[in-house]
């Protein structure tokens, strides 16, 4: 009986551990959602601290570490700079740079 109880408990803990890593059903867990908020906040802070990018209205969206940048910049150099700053943020896996050059 003790062995059966131990096996059931081990199986239950294993299932709980697996579902918490993926958020269950492949959806982001709370930890991943918080990380995405942190990533977005850190990228926006980097832009705010940069004299070339601070005045621009750039949209930053992060999903499971995949960042999408949208908005308008005046030059290719600013487009690259925005992407480079985003890539340097911890937790960023990829950057989809959809910034449009209007200059």
DSSP file (Angstrom, degrees, kcal/mol; ACC not computed):
  #  RESIDUE AA STRUCTURE BP1 BP2  ACC     N-H-->O    O-->H-N    N-H-->O    O-->H-N    TCO  KAPPA ALPHA  PHI   PSI    X-CA   Y-CA   Z-CA
    1    1 A X     >        0   0    0      0, 0.0     4,-2.5     0, 0.0     5,-0.2   0.000 360.0 360.0 360.0 -43.3    0.0    0.0    0.0
    2    2 A X  H  >  +     0   0    0      1,-0.2     4,-2.1     2,-0.2     5,-0.1   0.887 360.0  50.3 -60.8 -39.1    2.8    2.4    0.9
    3    3 A X  H  > S+     0   0    0      2,-0.2     4,-2.2     1,-0.2    -1,-0.2   0.885 109.8  50.0 -68.2 -38.6    4.5    1.7   -2.4
    4    4 A X  H  > S+     0   0    0      2,-0.2     4,-2.4     1,-0.2    -2,-0.2   0.918 110.7  49.4 -64.9 -44.4    1.3    2.4   -4.4
    5    5 A X  H  X S+     0   0    0     -4,-2.5     4,-2.4     1,-0.2    -2,-0.2   0.905 110.6  50.8 -61.3 -41.8    0.7    5.7   -2.5
    6    6 A X  H  X S+     0   0    0     -4,-2.1     4,-2.3     1,-0.2    -1,-0.2   0.904 110.4  49.1 -62.6 -42.2    4.3    6.7   -3.3
    7    7 A X  H  X S+     0   0    0     -4,-2.2     4,-2.3     2,-0.2    -2,-0.2   0.896 111.5  49.2 -65.4 -40.5    3.9    5.9   -7.0
    8    8 A X  H  X S+     0   0    0     -4,-2.4     4,-2.4     2,-0.2    -2,-0.2   0.916 111.9  48.5 -65.4 -43.0    0.6    7.9   -7.2
    9    9 A X  H  X S+     0   0    0     -4,-2.4     4,-2.5     2,-0.2     5,-0.2   0.905 111.2  50.2 -64.2 -41.8    2.2   10.9   -5.4
   10   10 A X  H  X S+     0   0    0     -4,-2.3     4,-2.1     1,-0.2    -1,-0.2   0.920 111.7  48.1 -62.8 -44.2    5.2   10.8   -7.8
   11   11 A X  H  X S+     0   0    0     -4,-2.3     4,-2.2     2,-0.2    -2,-0.2   0.908 111.9  49.8 -63.1 -42.3    3.0   10.7  -10.8
   12   12 A X  H  X S+     0   0    0     -4,-2.4     4,-2.2     1,-0.2    -2,-0.2   0.915 111.6  47.7 -64.3 -43.5    0.8   13.6   -9.6
   13   13 A X  H  X S+     0   0    0     -4,-2.5     4,-2.3     1,-0.2    -1,-0.2   0.870 110.1  53.2 -66.3 -36.0    3.9   15.7   -8.8
   14   14 A X  H  X S+     0   0    0     -4,-2.1     4,-2.1    -5,-0.2    -1,-0.2   0.922 110.1  47.3 -64.3 -43.9    5.3   15.0  -12.2
   15   15 A X  H  X S+     0   0    0     -4,-2.2     4,-2.3     2,-0.2    -2,-0.2   0.902 112.0  49.8 -64.7 -41.4    2.1   16.0  -14.0
   16   16 A X  H  X S+     0   0    0     -4,-2.2     4,-1.8     1,-0.2    -1,-0.2   0.916 110.6  50.6 -63.5 -43.0    1.9   19.2  -11.9
   17   17 A X  H  X S+     0   0    0     -4,-2.3     4,-1.1     1,-0.2    -2,-0.2   0.892 110.8  48.8 -62.3 -41.3    5.5   20.1  -12.7
   18   18 A X  H  X S+     0   0    0     -4,-2.1     4,-1.3     1,-0.2     3,-0.3   0.913 111.4  48.3 -67.1 -42.6    5.0   19.6  -16.5
   19   19 A X  H  X>S+     0   0    0     -4,-2.3     4,-1.4     1,-0.2     5,-0.7   0.829 108.2  54.8 -70.7 -28.6    1.9   21.7  -16.6
   20   20 A X  H  <5S+     0   0    0     -4,-1.8    -1,-0.2     1,-0.2    -2,-0.2   0.782 104.2  55.5 -74.9 -24.1    3.5   24.5  -14.7
   21   21 A X  H  <5S+     0   0    0     -4,-1.1     8,-0.3    -3,-0.3    -1,-0.2   0.867 120.2  28.8 -74.4 -34.8    6.4   24.7  -17.2
   22   22 A X  H  <5S-     0   0    0     -4,-1.3    -2,-0.2     6,-0.1    -1,-0.2   0.567 106.3-116.9-100.8  -9.6    4.1   25.2  -20.2
   23   23 A X  T  <5 -     0   0    0     -4,-1.4    -3,-0.2    -5,-0.2    -4,-0.1   0.517  65.3 -76.0  83.5   4.6    1.3   26.9  -18.5
   24   24 A X  S > <S+     0   0    0     -5,-0.7     3,-1.5    -6,-0.3    -5,-0.1   0.614 119.1  27.2  75.9 126.4   -0.9   23.9  -19.5
   25   25 A X  T 3  S-     0   0    0      1,-0.3     3,-0.1     0, 0.0    -2,-0.1   0.663 129.9 -69.8  67.4  15.9   -2.1   23.4  -23.0
   26   26 A X  T 3  S+     0   0    0      1,-0.3    -1,-0.3    -7,-0.1     2,-0.2   0.513  97.7 132.4  82.2   3.5    0.8   25.3  -24.5
   27   27 A X    <   -     0   0    0     -3,-1.5    -1,-0.3     1,-0.1     2,-0.0  -0.582  67.8 -90.4 -86.2 154.0   -0.3   28.7  -23.2
   28   28 A X        -     0   0    0     -2,-0.2    -5,-0.1    -3,-0.1    -1,-0.1  -0.341  41.3-128.7 -63.5 139.8    2.2   31.0  -21.4
   29   29 A X     >  -     0   0    0     -8,-0.3     4,-2.3     1,-0.1     5,-0.2  -0.313  29.9 -98.5 -79.1 171.1    2.4   30.5  -17.7
   30   30 A X  H  > S+     0   0    0      1,-0.2     4,-2.5     2,-0.2     5,-0.2   0.894 125.1  54.9 -57.8 -41.1    2.2   33.4  -15.3
   31   31 A X  H  > S+     0   0    0      1,-0.2     4,-2.2     2,-0.2    -1,-0.2   0.895 108.2  48.0 -60.4 -41.3    6.0   33.5  -15.0
   32   32 A X  H  > S+     0   0    0      2,-0.2     4,-2.3     1,-0.2    -1,-0.2   0.891 110.6  51.6 -67.1 -38.5    6.3   33.8  -18.8
   33   33 A X  H  X S+     0   0    0     -4,-2.3     4,-1.9     2,-0.2    -2,-0.2   0.909 110.9  48.1 -63.7 -41.6    3.7   36.6  -18.9
   34   34 A X  H  X S+     0   0    0     -4,-2.5     4,-2.5     1,-0.2    -2,-0.2   0.906 110.0  52.8 -64.7 -41.0    5.6   38.5  -16.2
   35   35 A X  H  X S+     0   0    0     -4,-2.2     4,-2.8     1,-0.2    -2,-0.2   0.898 107.9  50.9 -61.2 -40.6    8.8   38.0  -18.1
   36   36 A X  H  X S+     0   0    0     -4,-2.3     4,-2.5     2,-0.2    -1,-0.2   0.882 109.8  49.8 -65.3 -38.1    7.2   39.5  -21.3
   37   37 A X  H  X S+     0   0    0     -4,-1.9     4,-2.5     2,-0.2    -2,-0.2   0.924 112.4  48.2 -63.9 -43.4    6.0   42.5  -19.3
   38   38 A X  H  X S+     0   0    0     -4,-2.5     4,-2.7     2,-0.2    -2,-0.2   0.913 110.7  50.9 -62.9 -43.8    9.5   42.9  -17.9
   39   39 A X  H  X S+     0   0    0     -4,-2.8     4,-2.3     2,-0.2     5,-0.2   0.945 112.2  46.7 -59.4 -49.1   11.1   42.6  -21.4
   40   40 A X  H  X S+     0   0    0     -4,-2.5     4,-2.4     1,-0.2    -2,-0.2   0.905 113.0  49.3 -60.1 -42.8    8.7   45.2  -22.8
   41   41 A X  H  X S+     0   0    0     -4,-2.5     4,-2.1     1,-0.2    -1,-0.2   0.905 111.5  48.7 -63.8 -42.6    9.4   47.6  -19.9
   42   42 A X  H  X S+     0   0    0     -4,-2.7     4,-2.0     2,-0.2    -1,-0.2   0.876 111.6  49.0 -68.0 -37.3   13.2   47.2  -20.2
   43   43 A X  H  X S+     0   0    0     -4,-2.3     4,-2.3    -5,-0.2    -2,-0.2   0.939 112.1  48.6 -66.6 -45.6   13.1   47.8  -24.0
   44   44 A X  H  X S+     0   0    0     -4,-2.4     4,-2.5     1,-0.2    -2,-0.2   0.873 110.7  51.5 -62.0 -36.6   10.9   50.9  -23.5
   45   45 A X  H  X S+     0   0    0     -4,-2.1     4,-1.8     2,-0.2    -1,-0.2   0.891 108.2  51.6 -66.3 -39.1   13.3   52.2  -20.8
   46   46 A X  H  < S+     0   0    0     -4,-2.0     4,-0.4     2,-0.2    -2,-0.2   0.905 111.7  47.1 -63.7 -40.7   16.3   51.7  -23.1
   47   47 A X  H >< S+     0   0    0     -4,-2.3     3,-1.2     1,-0.2     6,-0.3   0.909 110.2  52.3 -65.9 -41.9   14.5   53.7  -25.8
   48   48 A X  H 3< S+     0   0    0     -4,-2.5    -1,-0.2     1,-0.3    -2,-0.2   0.830 109.6  50.3 -63.8 -31.6   13.6   56.4  -23.3
   49   49 A X  T 3< S+     0   0    0     -4,-1.8     2,-0.6    -5,-0.1    -1,-0.3   0.490  93.7  87.5 -85.3  -4.1   17.2   56.7  -22.2
   50   50 A X    X>  -     0   0    0     -3,-1.2     4,-2.4    -4,-0.4     3,-0.6  -0.859  69.6-148.3-100.3 124.0   18.5   57.0  -25.8
   51   51 A X  T 34 S+     0   0    0     -2,-0.6     4,-0.3     1,-0.2    -1,-0.1   0.786  97.7  48.6 -62.5 -27.2   18.6   60.6  -27.1
   52   52 A X  T 34 S+     0   0    0      1,-0.1    -1,-0.2     2,-0.1    -5,-0.1   0.774 123.0  29.9 -82.1 -26.4   17.9   59.4  -30.7
   53   53 A X  T X4 S+     0   0    0     -3,-0.6     3,-1.4    -6,-0.3    -2,-0.2   0.601  94.0  88.8-108.2 -14.7   14.9   57.2  -29.9
   54   54 A X  T 3< S+     0   0    0     -4,-2.4    -3,-0.1     1,-0.3    -1,-0.1   0.797  89.8  47.8 -61.1 -31.7   13.3   58.8  -26.8
   55   55 A X  T 3  S+     0   0    0     -4,-0.3    -1,-0.3    -8,-0.1     2,-0.2   0.579  93.7  96.9 -86.4  -8.8   11.0   61.1  -28.7
   56   56 A X  S <  S-     0   0    0     -3,-1.4     2,-1.1    -9,-0.1    17,-0.1  -0.537  73.5-131.2 -85.3 147.1    9.7   58.4  -31.0
   57   57 A X        +     0   0    0     -2,-0.2    15,-0.5    15,-0.2     2,-0.5  -0.790  38.4 171.8 -96.5  93.5    6.5   56.5  -30.4
   58   58 A X        -     0   0    0     -2,-1.1     2,-0.5    13,-0.2    13,-0.2  -0.888  26.4-139.2-108.9 133.2    7.6   52.9  -30.9
   59   59 A X  E     -A   70   0A   0     11,-3.4    11,-2.3    -2,-0.5     2,-0.5  -0.779  17.5-168.1 -92.2 129.3    5.3   50.0  -30.1
   60   60 A X  E     +A   69   0A   0     -2,-0.5     2,-0.4     9,-0.2     9,-0.2  -0.977   7.5 177.5-121.3 122.8    7.0   47.0  -28.3
   61   61 A X  E     -A   68   0A   0      7,-2.2     7,-3.1    -2,-0.5     2,-0.4  -0.992   5.8-169.9-126.8 130.1    5.1   43.7  -28.0
   62   62 A X  E     +A   67   0A   0     -2,-0.4     2,-0.4     5,-0.2     5,-0.2  -0.979   8.4 176.4-125.1 128.7    6.7   40.6  -26.4
   63   63 A X  E >  S-A   66   0A   0      3,-2.3     3,-2.1    -2,-0.4   -30,-0.1  -0.960  78.8 -24.8-131.2 113.6    5.3   37.1  -26.4
   64   64 A X  T 3  S-     0   0    0     -2,-0.4     3,-0.1     1,-0.3   -31,-0.1   0.850 127.5 -49.6  52.5  39.0    7.3   34.3  -24.9
   65   65 A X  T 3  S+     0   0    0      1,-0.2    28,-3.1   -33,-0.2    29,-1.3   0.383 111.1 122.1  85.2  -3.9   10.5   36.4  -25.5
   66   66 A X  E <   -Ab  63  94A   0     -3,-2.1    -3,-2.3    27,-0.2     2,-0.4  -0.845  49.8-156.7 -94.1 116.6    9.7   37.1  -29.1
   67   67 A X  E     -Ab  62  95A   0     27,-3.0    29,-3.5    -2,-0.7     2,-0.5  -0.758  10.9-164.2-101.8 136.6    9.6   40.8  -29.6
   68   68 A X  E     -Ab  61  96A   0     -7,-3.1    -7,-2.2    -2,-0.4     2,-0.5  -0.983   6.7-159.2-118.5 128.2    7.8   42.7  -32.3
   69   69 A X  E     +Ab  60  97A   0     27,-2.4    29,-2.3    -2,-0.5     2,-0.3  -0.908  14.8 173.5-107.8 131.1    8.7   46.4  -32.9
   70   70 A X  E     +Ab  59  98A   0    -11,-2.3   -11,-3.4    -2,-0.5     2,-0.3  -0.967  28.9  69.7-134.1 152.1    6.2   48.7  -34.8
   71   71 A X  E    S- b   0  99A   0     27,-0.5    29,-2.7    -2,-0.3     2,-0.4  -0.899  73.1 -62.0 139.0-166.5    6.2   52.4  -35.5
   72   72 A X  E     + b   0 100A   0    -15,-0.5     2,-0.3    -2,-0.3   -15,-0.2  -0.954  37.0 177.5-124.9 137.7    8.0   54.9  -37.6
   73   73 A X  E     - b   0 101A   0     27,-2.7    29,-3.0    -2,-0.4    30,-0.6  -0.905  29.6-132.2-129.9 161.1   11.7   56.0  -37.6
   74   74 A X  S    S+     0   0    0     -2,-0.3     2,-0.3    27,-0.2    29,-0.2   0.733  82.3  27.2 -88.2 -23.0   13.4   58.5  -39.9
   75   75 A X  S  > S-     0   0    0      1,-0.1     4,-1.7    27,-0.1     5,-0.1  -0.925  71.4-118.7-139.6 161.5   16.5   56.5  -40.9
   76   76 A X  H  > S+     0   0    0     -2,-0.3     4,-2.5     1,-0.2     5,-0.2   0.846 114.8  60.3 -63.6 -34.6   17.7   53.0  -41.4
   77   77 A X  H  > S+     0   0    0      1,-0.2     4,-2.4     2,-0.2    -1,-0.2   0.904 105.3  46.7 -61.9 -41.6   20.3   53.7  -38.7
   78   78 A X  H  > S+     0   0    0      2,-0.2     4,-2.4     1,-0.2    -1,-0.2   0.870 110.2  53.9 -68.5 -35.8   17.5   54.4  -36.1
   79   79 A X  H  X S+     0   0    0     -4,-1.7     4,-1.8     2,-0.2    -2,-0.2   0.937 112.5  43.5 -61.5 -46.5   15.7   51.2  -37.2
   80   80 A X  H  X S+     0   0    0     -4,-2.5     4,-3.0     2,-0.2    -2,-0.2   0.896 111.9  53.6 -65.5 -40.9   18.9   49.2  -36.6
   81   81 A X  H  X S+     0   0    0     -4,-2.4     4,-2.5     1,-0.2     5,-0.2   0.913 108.0  49.8 -62.1 -43.6   19.6   51.0  -33.3
   82   82 A X  H  X S+     0   0    0     -4,-2.4     4,-1.8     1,-0.2    -1,-0.2   0.905 113.5  46.5 -61.6 -42.2   16.1   50.2  -32.0
   83   83 A X  H  X S+     0   0    0     -4,-1.8     4,-2.4     2,-0.2    -2,-0.2   0.921 111.3  51.1 -66.5 -44.1   16.5   46.5  -32.9
   84   84 A X  H  X S+     0   0    0     -4,-3.0     4,-1.3     1,-0.2    -2,-0.2   0.909 110.0  49.5 -61.0 -43.2   20.0   46.3  -31.4
   85   85 A X  H  < S+     0   0    0     -4,-2.5     4,-0.4     1,-0.2     3,-0.3   0.903 111.3  49.9 -63.1 -40.0   18.8   47.8  -28.1
   86   86 A X  H >< S+     0   0    0     -4,-1.8     3,-1.3     1,-0.2    -2,-0.2   0.909 107.3  54.0 -64.5 -41.9   15.9   45.3  -28.0
   87   87 A X  H 3< S+     0   0    0     -4,-2.4    -1,-0.2     1,-0.3    -2,-0.2   0.784 101.3  60.8 -64.3 -27.1   18.2   42.3  -28.7
   88   88 A X  T 3< S+     0   0    0     -4,-1.3     2,-0.3    -3,-0.3    -1,-0.3   0.620  80.3 103.9 -77.3 -12.2   20.4   43.3  -25.7
   89   89 A X  S X  S-     0   0    0     -3,-1.3     3,-1.8    -4,-0.4   -50,-0.1  -0.538  83.3-107.3 -75.8 133.0   17.6   42.9  -23.2
   90   90 A X  T 3  S+     0   0    0     -2,-0.3     3,-0.1     1,-0.2    -1,-0.1  -0.336 103.0  26.5 -60.2 132.4   17.8   39.7  -21.1
   91   91 A X  T 3  S+     0   0    0      1,-0.3     2,-0.5    -4,-0.1    -1,-0.2   0.244  82.9 132.4  99.1 -11.8   15.1   37.2  -22.1
   92   92 A X    <   +     0   0    0     -3,-1.8    -1,-0.3     1,-0.2   -26,-0.2  -0.621  26.3 175.3 -76.0 124.2   14.7   38.4  -25.7
   93   93 A X        -     0   0    0    -28,-3.1     2,-0.3    -2,-0.5   -27,-0.2   0.803  65.0  -3.9 -95.7 -37.8   14.8   35.4  -28.0
   94   94 A X  E     -b   66   0A   0    -29,-1.3   -27,-3.0     2,-0.0     2,-0.5  -0.988  57.8-141.5-154.7 155.4   14.0   37.1  -31.3
   95   95 A X  E     -b   67   0A   0     -2,-0.3     2,-0.9   -29,-0.2   -27,-0.2  -0.985   3.1-162.3-126.8 122.9   13.2   40.5  -32.7
   96   96 A X  E     -b   68   0A   0    -29,-3.5   -27,-2.4    -2,-0.5     2,-1.0  -0.876  17.8-157.5-100.6  99.7   10.7   41.0  -35.5
   97   97 A X  E     +b   69   0A   0     -2,-0.9   -27,-0.1   -29,-0.2   -29,-0.1  -0.694  27.8 160.4 -88.0 102.9   11.5   44.6  -36.6
   98   98 A X  E     +b   70   0A   0    -29,-2.3   -27,-0.5    -2,-1.0    -1,-0.1   0.077  24.4 141.3-107.1  21.2    8.5   46.0  -38.4
   99   99 A X  E     -b   71   0A   0    -29,-0.2     2,-0.4   -20,-0.1   -27,-0.2  -0.439  44.6-139.2 -67.1 136.4    9.6   49.6  -38.0
  100  100 A X  E     -b   72   0A   0    -29,-2.7   -27,-2.7    -2,-0.1     2,-0.6  -0.822   6.5-133.8-101.8 133.8    8.9   51.8  -41.1
  101  101 A X  E     +b   73   0A   0     -2,-0.4   -27,-0.2   -29,-0.2   -25,-0.1  -0.773  29.8 168.1 -88.6 121.4   11.4   54.3  -42.4
  102  102 A X              0   0    0    -29,-3.0   -28,-0.2    -2,-0.6    -1,-0.1   0.509 360.0 360.0-109.1  -8.5    9.6   57.6  -43.1
  103  103 A X              0   0    0    -30,-0.6    -1,-0.1   -29,-0.2   -29,-0.1   0.467 360.0 360.0 -68.8 360.0   12.6   59.9  -43.6
